[in-house]
C-alpha cells in the first residue's frame, strides 16, 4: 500500500482497505475517477478539490484529514475487497505514537474495519472516536448507497472537524 498521508495537524484519519488496481498503477489514493471519495470530501469541505494529485493531498491535510490503509500488503486478484487474502496490516501503533493528535478514525467500508479489528485491534485506538462509514468504492456492494446517501453518512467527519 501507500505511505500514510498525515501531518502534525491531522485530526481525522480515514482508513481504507487496500488501493485498487487503478490507484496502484497511478500511485494515488482513490485514483479511480469513479470512486466517490473526492466528491464526498468536496461536499464535506464545501470546496472543490484540486485536480493535481499532489495539490489534492495538500488540500486534504489543510482540512486536517489524513489517509492510510488497513492493509500494508496482500494477495488480491483484481480490485475487489472480497478478494483480499493473506493481508498484513500497516503499523498503526507506530503511526499513533508519532501523531497522537489524531483523535478520530473513519473506516472507509466494512473491509477496512474488519482487517483493522482482526489484525490490529480496536484497543489500539485508546480514547479515539471511530466510525465505519459506507465505502466510497464505485463497485456496488452489499449495502449499495447513492452518492447523496454516502455524503449524508459521511457528515460525521465534518462534525468531528468542527469539534
C-alpha positions as CSV (number, residue, x, y, z in Angstrom):
1,X,0.0,0.0,0.0
2,X,1.0,3.6,0.1
3,X,2.7,5.7,2.8
4,X,0.3,7.4,5.2
5,X,-0.9,10.9,4.4
6,X,-0.7,12.7,7.7
7,X,1.0,15.7,9.4
8,X,1.1,17.3,12.8
9,X,-2.3,18.9,12.2
10,X,-4.2,15.7,11.2
11,X,-7.2,15.2,13.3
12,X,-9.3,12.7,11.4
13,X,-7.7,9.6,9.8
14,X,-9.6,7.8,7.1
15,X,-8.6,4.2,6.9
16,X,-9.3,2.4,3.6
17,X,-8.7,-1.3,2.9
18,X,-6.2,-1.5,0.0
19,X,-5.7,0.7,-3.1
20,X,-7.5,-0.6,-6.2
21,X,-5.5,-1.8,-9.2
22,X,-6.1,1.6,-10.9
23,X,-5.0,3.5,-7.8
24,X,-1.9,1.4,-7.5
25,X,-1.0,1.9,-11.2
26,X,-1.5,5.7,-10.7
27,X,0.2,5.7,-7.3
28,X,-2.7,7.7,-5.9
29,X,-5.1,7.2,-3.1
30,X,-8.6,6.9,-4.6
31,X,-7.2,7.1,-8.2
32,X,-10.3,5.7,-9.8
33,X,-12.2,8.7,-11.1
34,X,-15.5,6.8,-10.4
35,X,-14.7,6.4,-6.7
36,X,-16.9,8.7,-4.6
37,X,-14.1,9.7,-2.2
38,X,-13.1,13.0,-3.7
39,X,-16.7,14.2,-4.3
40,X,-17.5,13.3,-0.7
41,X,-14.6,15.3,0.6
42,X,-15.7,18.2,-1.6
43,X,-19.1,18.1,-0.1
44,X,-17.8,18.0,3.4
45,X,-15.4,20.9,3.0
46,X,-17.7,22.9,0.6
47,X,-14.7,23.3,-1.6
48,X,-13.6,21.9,-5.0
49,X,-10.6,19.6,-4.7
50,X,-7.6,20.5,-6.8
51,X,-7.1,18.4,-10.0
52,X,-3.4,17.8,-9.4
53,X,-2.9,14.9,-7.0
54,X,-0.1,16.5,-5.0
55,X,-2.3,19.5,-4.5
56,X,-5.2,17.3,-3.6
57,X,-3.2,15.7,-0.8
58,X,-2.1,19.1,0.5
59,X,-5.7,20.2,0.4
60,X,-6.8,17.2,2.5
61,X,-4.1,17.9,5.0
62,X,-5.1,21.6,5.2
63,X,-8.5,20.3,6.3
64,X,-6.9,18.1,9.0
65,X,-7.8,14.9,7.1
66,X,-5.3,12.1,6.8
67,X,-5.3,8.8,4.8
68,X,-3.9,5.4,5.2
69,X,-4.9,1.8,4.5
70,X,-5.5,-1.1,7.0
71,X,-3.6,-3.4,4.6
72,X,0.1,-3.0,4.1
73,X,0.3,-5.9,1.7
74,X,-1.9,-8.8,0.5
75,X,-2.7,-11.1,-2.3
76,X,-5.6,-10.0,-4.4
77,X,-6.8,-10.7,-7.9
78,X,-8.5,-7.5,-9.3
79,X,-9.7,-4.7,-7.1
80,X,-12.5,-6.2,-5.0
81,X,-12.1,-6.1,-1.2
82,X,-13.7,-9.6,-1.1
83,X,-10.6,-11.0,-3.0
84,X,-8.1,-9.7,-0.4
85,X,-6.2,-12.6,1.1
86,X,-3.2,-13.1,3.4
87,X,-3.3,-9.4,4.4
88,X,-0.7,-7.9,6.6
89,X,-1.6,-4.7,8.4
90,X,0.1,-1.4,8.5
91,X,1.9,-0.3,11.7
92,X,-0.8,1.8,13.3
93,X,0.9,1.7,16.7
94,X,3.9,3.5,15.3
95,X,1.7,6.0,13.4
96,X,-0.4,6.8,16.5
97,X,2.8,7.2,18.6
98,X,4.2,9.6,16.1
99,X,0.9,11.5,15.6
100,X,-1.0,11.4,18.9
101,X,-3.2,14.4,17.9
102,X,-5.2,12.0,15.6
103,X,-8.4,11.8,17.6
104,X,-10.9,10.4,15.2
105,X,-10.8,7.4,12.9
106,X,-13.1,6.7,9.9
107,X,-13.1,3.2,8.4
108,X,-13.9,3.6,4.7
109,X,-16.1,0.5,4.4
110,X,-16.5,-2.9,6.1
111,X,-13.3,-4.5,4.9
112,X,-11.1,-1.7,6.3
113,X,-12.8,-2.0,9.7
114,X,-12.7,-5.8,9.7
115,X,-9.0,-6.0,8.9
116,X,-8.2,-3.4,11.5
117,X,-10.2,-5.3,14.1
118,X,-8.7,-8.6,13.3
119,X,-5.1,-7.7,12.6
120,X,-4.5,-4.5,14.7
121,X,-7.3,-4.4,17.3
122,X,-9.6,-1.7,18.4
123,X,-7.8,-1.4,21.8
124,X,-5.0,0.5,20.0
125,X,-7.4,3.3,19.3
126,X,-7.5,4.1,23.1
127,X,-9.9,7.1,23.5
128,X,-10.1,7.9,19.8
129,X,-13.6,8.1,18.4
130,X,-14.2,5.8,15.4
131,X,-16.9,5.0,12.9
132,X,-17.3,2.7,10.0
133,X,-18.9,4.6,7.1
134,X,-20.2,3.4,3.7
135,X,-17.4,2.6,1.3
136,X,-16.6,5.3,-1.3
137,X,-16.0,2.5,-3.8
138,X,-17.8,2.7,-7.1
139,X,-18.3,-1.1,-7.1
140,X,-21.8,-2.0,-5.9
141,X,-21.6,-3.9,-2.6
142,X,-24.0,-5.5,-0.2
143,X,-25.1,-2.1,1.1
144,X,-25.4,-0.1,-2.1
145,X,-25.8,3.6,-1.4
146,X,-26.1,6.6,-3.8
147,X,-23.6,9.4,-3.7
148,X,-26.0,11.7,-1.8
149,X,-26.7,8.9,0.8
150,X,-22.9,8.5,1.2
151,X,-22.4,12.2,1.6
152,X,-25.1,12.2,4.3
153,X,-23.5,9.3,6.2
154,X,-20.0,11.0,6.0
155,X,-21.3,14.2,7.6
156,X,-19.9,12.9,10.9
157,X,-16.4,13.8,9.6
158,X,-17.5,17.4,9.2
159,X,-18.8,17.4,12.8
160,X,-15.6,15.9,14.1
161,X,-13.5,18.5,12.3
162,X,-15.6,21.2,13.9
163,X,-15.2,19.9,17.5
